[in-house]
Amino acid sequence: MTRQKFYIFLFFTLLFANGYSQNLMPVDEGSAIKFTIKNFGFSTYGSFSGIKGKIQFDEANIGTTSFMVSVDAASINTDNGTRDKHLLKEDYFYVEKYPVINFASVSVKKDEKTGFFLMTGNLTIKGITKQISFPFTEIAQKNGFLFSGTFNINRRDFGVGGSSMVMSDNLQVSLSVFCKANKSP
């Protein structure tokens, strides 16, 4: 094998060995973390920002994929400043003591029939951790990836909202998380 062929072989080996595994960083711009809950019988919408974390995504070897993501609990926005201030207090998100909401994946699998991925992981709100599972999609973008999924949780499982009788126990969370390549190791 000539030296030139060896370098070409080495280049493509390194490209394909590392080309599918992506070390990603979620960013606020292009991301949306939204929730919907019934309050007094009406749908109330809100969102969080301040997303941070580390995502290792490898579609070719999905078993090595991992998500470790957090959002700033104090960033809650329901388009009602008075309500938002109340949600920061102890009976809701208690942001003084628990400033972030965390998610860490335990496993990621791909359903070849549907093309969806199935994520199982630990969601931590107010220091309480519960395991959740939900399907998500991945779309390669010009500057990264967009991961999207939806799941339901019971607010009482996390001690959010106290014993409110006018607020539904169940809420839906919708995620669109945009990630860029993380240049640091």
N, C-alpha and C positions, 0 to 999 in steps of 0.2 A: 504494500500500500504506500503510495507516495505521500509526502508530507502534506500536500495540498488536499488530497482526499481525506487524510486523517483529520485535518482541521475542519473540513466540511462535515465529516461524520461527527466529530466532537460537538460542533455548533448545533447540529440538529438534535443530537442526543440530549444536550443540555436544554435546548428549547422545548422539546416535547416532554422531558422529565419534569420540568418546572412550569411549563406553559399552562397547564390546566389548574394547578394549585395557585390560589390567589390569596394573598395576605391583604385583607381589606379593612378599611376604617369607615364606619358609618358617619355621615355628615347631615346636619340639619337642612342645608339647602337641597331641595329635591326629596326630602323625607317628610312623612306625615304619620303621626301617632294619634289616632282619633278614637273616641269612645262615644257610645250612645247608651243612655239609661232612661227609663221612665221615671218621672217625678210628678206627682199629682196627676198621673194618667197621661202626661204629655212627654214626648221624647225630648230629652235634653242632650245636647251635643257638646263635646269638649275636645280638647287636644292637649298634648304635652310637647315640649321641645327640649333642647339641650341634650340631644342624643350623643352618646360616646360609646366607645368599645372597640372590640377587635373581632373580626370575622375571618376564619380560615375556610375558604370555599374551594372544593375540589370535586367537580362533577364526575370526573373520571374515577375517583376513589371516594365516593360520598361518605364512607365510614370515617374518614379523617376530617370531615367538615365539622366546624364548631362555631358557635355564636356566643359571645359574651358582650351584652349590650346593656346600657343604663340610660335613663332619662332623668332630668331634673324635676323632681316632684313639685317644686315651687313654681314651675313654668305652667301649671295648669291654667287653661284659658277656656271659659265657657261663654265668653262675650258678655259677662255680667260681673263687673268688678267687685261688687259686694259679695256675691256668691263665691267668687274665686278666693277672696280673703277668708271667708268662712271655711272653705275646703282645705286651707292650709293648717287649720287648727287640729287639736288632739283627737277629736272624735271623727275626723276624716283622715287626712294624710299625715298629720303631725310632722310637718316638714322640719321643724326645729330639731327634732330627734332623728328623723328618717328622711334626709334630704334627697335620696335617690331611690328610684324603682329599678330593680335589677332583673335581668333574665340571663340564664346560662343554659345552653343546650346540653342535653345528655346524649341524645342520638338524633341522627338525621338519616332518613331513608328516601329512596325514590320509588314511586309507583310507576313502573314502565307503561302500564295500561293507560293511565290518565296523564302522565307527564308531570304530575304534581310531586312535590317533596313532602314528607311528613316529618315534622319537627316535634320532639319531646324535650322538655326542659323544665327548669326550676324558675318560677316567677316569685320574686320577693318584694312584698309591699309591707311597709311598717314593721319590718323585722320578721314577718311571717312568710315562710316559703311553702309553696304548693307546686306540685308537678302538673303541667298542662301539656296537651298535644294539639297540634293544628296543622292543616295543609298550607303550603305556600308555593309560590312560583318564583322563578328567577328569570330576569330578562337582562341580557348583556346590553349595556349602553355604551355610547362613545367613550365616556370617561370612567366607566365602572360597571356596577350591577345594580339593579333594582329588585329587591326582595319584597313580595307582597303576600299578606295572609290575614286571616280573621279568626278570632277565637272568642269564646264566651267564658266569663268567670262570675262567681258569686262574690259580691263585695263583702259579705259577712265573713267569708272564709279568711279575709285579710283584716278584719276589724275596722273596715271603712264605713262610715255613716251611722255608726251606733245602731240604735233600735228603731230608726225611722220607719214609720208605718206608711208614709206617703211615697217613699222611694222604693222602686223595685229592688229586689235582691240581686237580680241578674243584669249584667251589662255586656255589651258587645264591644270588642276592641278590634280596630282595623289598622293594620300596619302597612306602610309603604316606606321601606328603608333603602335610601340610596347610599351606596358605598363606593369609595374611591380606593385605588391601590394605595397601600400603606408602604411607603419607601423605607421606613425604619424597621429593623428586625423585631 
